[in-house]
Amino acid sequence: VDEFLKIFDQSKNKIASVEGIEELQLIRDKDNKSVFFTISKWRDESYLEQYRNSELFKNTWAKTKVLFNDKPEAWSTFLIFKS
């Protein structure tokens, strides 16, 4: 957990400054302190794809995925309602 948080802390500003990203969040499960979610909002899907193909993503992912206890999951969603 500490190593993951360290890597995220070192990467978050670089990720948040990628062209097309509008929001980046790191959320921790309140009951299981080793479960995290990252939420990112992108101008459109093409910017997300550019990021996924970038060296920044590849390097960050290589460092973090070896720390996971389980298979990571990723979802792409769209907003239906916001008040």
N, C-alpha and C positions, 0 to 999 in steps of 0.2 A: 504494500500500500504506500509506504513512504517513498519508495523508488518511483512508483507511478506518479505520485503527486509532484515529485521533484521534476520529472520529465515534463509533465503538463505545465508546471510553472515556468520552465525554461522555454517552452514552445508556444504558450498561449498568446503572447503579443505578436509573434510572427504569424500565427494562424489568423488572429483577429485582424491583421492588416492585409490579408490576401484579397486581391481584387474580387469583388462580388459578394464577399461575406458581409452580412448585415448584423449578425448577432452570434455570439459564442457563449455557451454556458457549460459549466461542469456541475453536476448534481450528484449528491451522495445519498444512498439509501439510509433512511433514519434508523432502521433496525440492523441491517447488515453493513457494517462500516467498510467492508471490502468490495461493495458493489457501487459502481459509478455509472453515470449516464452523461454523455456529452450531447448537447443539443446545439445545432448550428442552423442558422437561417441564411439562405442564399438568395441573391437577386433573381436568379433562375438556375435551372439544372445544369446549364452549360458551364457556369462558374464552378459548381460543385465538381463536375467531371474534370475540369482543368486542375482543380486542387488535388483530386484523387490521383492524377497523373504527374503531379509535381514531385520534385526531390524532397521538399519539405514534408509532404505526406509520407512518402516512402521511407524516409529516414526516421520520422517520428513513429510510424507504425511498426517498423522493424524493432525499435527499442521497447515499445509498449506491449506488443502482442505476446512476447515471450513471458510477460508477467501475469497473464490472465490465467485464472484457475479453470475457466470454462470457455466454450466457444463463444466468441463475441457475436452480437446481433446488430444489424443496422436496418433502419427503416427510412424510407422517404415518404413524407406525408404532405398533405395540403390542408390549409385552414378552411374550415367550414363556417365557423362563427367566432367572432371576437366582440366583447362589449367594451 
